[in-house]
Amino acid sequence: MRHYDTIVIGGGIMGLSCALEEVQRGKKVALFDKGKIGKKASWAASGILMSLDARKYFSSFREFYVRSTQLYPRWLEEIIAGVPQAKNVYQPGAYHIFPTHTLKGQKEYQKLEAQLDREESSLYEKISEFPPSLNKHFPPGDHQGFYFPEDGFLDARTLLCQLEMTIKNRGVDVFPDTQVSAIDSFPGKVVLESKEKNFSTENLIIATGAWLNEILSLVNLKAPLIPVKGQLFRIPRFYSEEVMIHFQRDLHLVPNGNTLIVGATTEPRVWEEDFTEDGKSELQRNLEEIFPWLGKNILEGWAGIRPRPKDRLPWIGYLNEEKNISICSGHYKSGIGMAPLSALCLSQLINGEELSFDLEAFCPLRKKGIFALEKSFL
Ligand SMILES: Cc1cc2nc3c(=O)[nH]c(=O)nc-3n(C[C@H](O)[C@H](O)[C@H](O)COP(=O)(O)OP(=O)(O)OC[C@H]3O[C@@H](n4cnc5c(N)ncnc54)[C@H](O)[C@@H]3O)c2cc1C
């Protein structure tokens, strides 16, 4: 039986980030994925590092999210060091534009303005002029908005490939197409069975995104998780500035090379991962409302499944009394932004280090959190 200090199940942004934290601490680490590495929700992401959702909460969630995105520039530097094509992977700055010549747009603008004032946030500027190549589409007087200098976006796919390469270079054994069929927890050790062979570890980390319950059922646990499908498409770039723009709730434009990523739909309880005609029409309608002159030149469309906990807080922490099985999952629409701090804190917890953030709000076994199917496991 092969032994590792830490085994991570799930090779999305969460699993890869956890593996990185563990290997950086000198651990012998393995990562298993039942499919290809990094090709599920994380691959589908637009790459926004601060979603509109996060701004709405006065909560641990929001604080955690903001602190995680602030770690990004340094975190990325470490991951992408020496990789020329990854140099421009992170871009700071985001606009949020409202058509204030309409009553609806005016109301939405005022709502966000009131919230930002209430929070005494210093991380924004009010604007009525936009970058030069956008100004012609948003005549001053008709539109107003905010600029958030600390928001940022990146190319999620480049990041994932780079993360995978980095952990492999640092010695993590990566096993794609590997399905774990049984998990047994003993004091001081967890044993995992797969078709080919068995493995043992001192620490098992579960990071299987929306498919969490497949693995949790092996340890008699269940997560109150709702899968939420999201669809996006890519169109040719029609403005030159490297800025991300949010419009109404379900429309954002994220520059990606010479294209713009247009997203995203929100489809609770849908498991199919295909890009559909309905999804395409919804995105096109949203886009045409703001840019009626834009053609229908869609270069690529895709979809992914976000893991949404019922209480919308991620699960980060231990799952059992032996403290040898933990979880890092349930980041819904914010997994890319939240990855650095989630993985850092989980590793700090496992290794008995001081936590960079109090994880109490994200305790997996909290009220309305993950629950036991058979009491004996806990
Ligand atoms: C359309 C869309 C747009 C998004 N945009 C953004 C954005 O702009 N910014 C942002 O921060 N977040 C965004 N998100 C959310 C973000 O993508 C997720 O929160 C994040 O990717 C979740 O990462 P994960 O590692 O938990 O899950 P995943 O990336 O889904 O990874 C889970 C992995 O576990 C593997 N797995 C599952 N079951 C098993 C098993 N039984 N055994 C072994 N392996 C298993 C899967 O194969 C997969 O590789 C978006 C999501 C979608 C769908």
The ligand as a MOL file (V3000), in Angstrom:
LIG
                    3D

  0  0  0     0  0            999 V3000
M  V30 BEGIN CTAB
M  V30 COUNTS 53 58 0 0 0
M  V30 BEGIN ATOM
M  V30 1 C -19.7990 29.3900 -15.5670 0
M  V30 2 C -19.0180 29.6360 -14.3150 0
M  V30 3 C -18.3530 30.8430 -14.1430 0
M  V30 4 C -17.6390 31.0630 -12.9700 0
M  V30 5 N -16.9420 32.2220 -12.8390 0
M  V30 6 C -16.2080 32.4410 -11.7250 0
M  V30 7 C -15.4260 33.5960 -11.5990 0
M  V30 8 O -15.3620 34.4130 -12.5090 0
M  V30 9 N -14.7360 33.7910 -10.4430 0
M  V30 10 C -14.7690 32.8800 -9.4130 0
M  V30 11 O -14.1330 33.1100 -8.3720 0
M  V30 12 N -15.4930 31.7450 -9.5200 0
M  V30 13 C -16.2050 31.5130 -10.6490 0
M  V30 14 N -16.9470 30.3750 -10.7640 0
M  V30 15 C -17.0010 29.4670 -9.6190 0
M  V30 16 C -15.7540 28.6210 -9.5630 0
M  V30 17 O -15.4780 28.1410 -10.8380 0
M  V30 18 C -15.9660 27.4940 -8.5550 0
M  V30 19 O -16.3300 28.0090 -7.2870 0
M  V30 20 C -14.6770 26.6930 -8.4180 0
M  V30 21 O -14.1680 26.3470 -9.6690 0
M  V30 22 C -14.9010 25.4450 -7.5950 0
M  V30 23 O -13.6800 24.7560 -7.5890 0
M  V30 24 P -13.5960 23.2710 -7.0840 0
M  V30 25 O -12.1830 22.8630 -7.1510 0
M  V30 26 O -14.3090 23.1790 -5.7850 0
M  V30 27 O -14.5040 22.4660 -8.1250 0
M  V30 28 P -14.1890 21.9170 -9.5920 0
M  V30 29 O -13.3630 22.8380 -10.3880 0
M  V30 30 O -15.4890 21.4820 -10.1640 0
M  V30 31 O -13.2690 20.6710 -9.3070 0
M  V30 32 C -13.7520 19.5160 -8.6900 0
M  V30 33 C -12.9030 18.3660 -9.1940 0
M  V30 34 O -13.2250 17.2030 -8.4420 0
M  V30 35 C -13.2670 16.1130 -9.3320 0
M  V30 36 N -14.1270 15.0850 -8.7450 0
M  V30 37 C -15.4560 15.1140 -8.5690 0
M  V30 38 N -15.8830 13.9800 -8.0000 0
M  V30 39 C -14.7900 13.2190 -7.7940 0
M  V30 40 C -14.5700 11.9390 -7.2460 0
M  V30 41 N -15.5790 11.1920 -6.8010 0
M  V30 42 N -13.3110 11.4400 -7.1950 0
M  V30 43 C -12.2690 12.1750 -7.6680 0
M  V30 44 N -12.4190 13.3980 -8.2160 0
M  V30 45 C -13.6650 13.9260 -8.2710 0
M  V30 46 C -13.8290 16.6730 -10.6210 0
M  V30 47 O -13.4790 15.8440 -11.7280 0
M  V30 48 C -13.1650 18.0400 -10.6610 0
M  V30 49 O -11.9360 18.0080 -11.3660 0
M  V30 50 C -17.6250 30.0930 -11.9490 0
M  V30 51 C -18.2670 28.8680 -12.1380 0
M  V30 52 C -18.9440 28.6220 -13.3170 0
M  V30 53 C -19.5920 27.2850 -13.5280 0
M  V30 END ATOM
M  V30 BEGIN BOND
M  V30 1 1 1 2
M  V30 2 1 2 3
M  V30 3 2 2 52
M  V30 4 2 3 4
M  V30 5 1 4 5
M  V30 6 1 4 50
M  V30 7 2 5 6
M  V30 8 1 6 7
M  V30 9 1 6 13
M  V30 10 2 7 8
M  V30 11 1 7 9
M  V30 12 1 9 10
M  V30 13 2 10 11
M  V30 14 1 10 12
M  V30 15 2 12 13
M  V30 16 1 13 14
M  V30 17 1 14 15
M  V30 18 1 14 50
M  V30 19 1 15 16
M  V30 20 1 16 17
M  V30 21 1 16 18
M  V30 22 1 18 19
M  V30 23 1 18 20
M  V30 24 1 20 21
M  V30 25 1 20 22
M  V30 26 1 22 23
M  V30 27 1 23 24
M  V30 28 2 24 25
M  V30 29 1 24 26
M  V30 30 1 24 27
M  V30 31 1 27 28
M  V30 32 2 28 29
M  V30 33 1 28 30
M  V30 34 1 28 31
M  V30 35 1 31 32
M  V30 36 1 32 33
M  V30 37 1 33 34
M  V30 38 1 33 48
M  V30 39 1 34 35
M  V30 40 1 35 36
M  V30 41 1 35 46
M  V30 42 1 36 37
M  V30 43 1 36 45
M  V30 44 2 37 38
M  V30 45 1 38 39
M  V30 46 1 39 40
M  V30 47 2 39 45
M  V30 48 1 40 41
M  V30 49 2 40 42
M  V30 50 1 42 43
M  V30 51 2 43 44
M  V30 52 1 44 45
M  V30 53 1 46 47
M  V30 54 1 46 48
M  V30 55 1 48 49
M  V30 56 2 50 51
M  V30 57 1 51 52
M  V30 58 1 52 53
M  V30 END BOND
M  V30 END CTAB
M  END
